[in-house]
Amino acid sequence: MSHALQRPYLKPFVGPLDGHTVTTQVRTAAAAIGRVFLEHRTRAAERRRERRAVAQLRALDGRVLKDMGLDRTEIGSVVHGMGRDRTRRHCTDPRRR
């Protein structure tokens, strides 16, 4: 005699969604929740790294930033990836300064 026949309450319940068992539905939902949690954790870690980088760059002297080719006003956009294809608004030719 099988286990499910001895205890009818252990038989899988077929839910309203496409005839899948509730166990399958719960596992699918748990996997989706796990993916959302992992994505949230990854984004949070990335935000922490960005905040740390901004703080470190802001702590640098203006001359050091200039040597790196940055202006203090560009720190946030460069760290957050918005300055990838940045163009200078002022002249970078040293002869024209």
VMD Tcl script that draws the C-alpha trace (Angstrom):
set ca {
  {0.00 0.00 0.00}
  {1.41 3.39 -0.96}
  {1.99 6.18 1.49}
  {-0.56 8.46 -0.19}
  {-3.30 5.86 0.10}
  {-2.66 5.36 3.79}
  {-2.80 9.10 4.38}
  {-5.11 10.75 1.85}
  {-4.19 14.21 3.11}
  {-0.67 13.68 1.68}
  {-1.93 13.31 -1.88}
  {-0.97 16.25 -4.07}
  {-3.79 18.72 -4.45}
  {-4.41 19.80 -8.02}
  {-4.90 23.53 -8.04}
  {-6.81 25.76 -10.39}
  {-3.77 26.74 -12.50}
  {-3.44 24.48 -15.55}
  {-3.74 21.26 -13.55}
  {-0.34 21.70 -11.88}
  {0.00 20.51 -8.37}
  {0.13 23.06 -5.59}
  {3.65 21.86 -4.81}
  {4.76 22.85 -8.31}
  {3.04 26.22 -7.97}
  {4.70 26.86 -4.61}
  {8.12 25.91 -5.97}
  {7.65 28.22 -8.95}
  {6.62 31.09 -6.69}
  {9.54 30.43 -4.33}
  {11.98 30.45 -7.24}
  {10.57 33.77 -8.46}
  {10.85 35.28 -4.97}
  {14.43 34.01 -4.76}
  {15.31 35.67 -8.08}
  {13.80 38.97 -6.95}
  {15.70 38.81 -3.65}
  {18.99 38.04 -5.43}
  {18.47 40.93 -7.85}
  {17.69 43.29 -4.95}
  {20.79 42.16 -3.07}
  {22.97 42.61 -6.15}
  {21.64 46.13 -6.74}
  {22.13 47.05 -3.10}
  {25.75 45.90 -3.22}
  {26.30 47.92 -6.39}
  {24.83 51.05 -4.75}
  {27.14 50.57 -1.75}
  {30.17 50.30 -4.07}
  {29.09 53.44 -5.92}
  {28.60 55.43 -2.71}
  {32.02 54.32 -1.50}
  {33.63 55.35 -4.81}
  {31.92 58.76 -4.74}
  {33.10 59.34 -1.17}
  {36.67 58.37 -2.06}
  {36.75 60.65 -5.10}
  {35.23 63.56 -3.17}
  {37.97 63.18 -0.58}
  {40.65 63.79 -3.24}
  {42.24 67.16 -3.85}
  {41.10 69.16 -6.88}
  {44.55 68.88 -8.46}
  {44.49 65.10 -8.24}
  {41.04 65.03 -9.82}
  {42.29 67.31 -12.59}
  {45.24 64.96 -13.19}
  {42.71 62.15 -13.57}
  {40.78 64.26 -16.08}
  {37.84 64.87 -13.77}
  {36.15 67.94 -12.46}
  {34.55 67.75 -9.02}
  {31.12 68.30 -10.57}
  {31.53 65.15 -12.72}
  {32.17 62.69 -9.89}
  {28.58 61.49 -9.51}
  {27.91 61.06 -13.21}
  {31.19 59.26 -13.84}
  {30.71 56.84 -10.93}
  {27.09 56.12 -11.77}
  {27.97 55.42 -15.40}
  {26.33 58.42 -16.97}
  {29.67 59.89 -18.05}
  {30.85 57.07 -20.30}
  {30.70 59.12 -23.48}
  {31.15 62.48 -21.88}
  {32.42 65.44 -23.82}
  {33.97 68.44 -22.20}
  {32.01 71.65 -22.42}
  {35.12 73.75 -21.95}
  {38.22 73.84 -24.06}
  {40.81 71.18 -23.27}
  {43.49 72.63 -25.53}
  {46.20 74.03 -23.16}
  {47.21 76.68 -25.72}
  {43.78 78.29 -25.60}
  {43.51 78.70 -21.83}
}
mol new
graphics top color blue
foreach p $ca { graphics top sphere $p radius 0.5 }
foreach p [lrange $ca 0 end-1] q [lrange $ca 1 end] { graphics top cylinder $p $q radius 0.2 }
display resetview
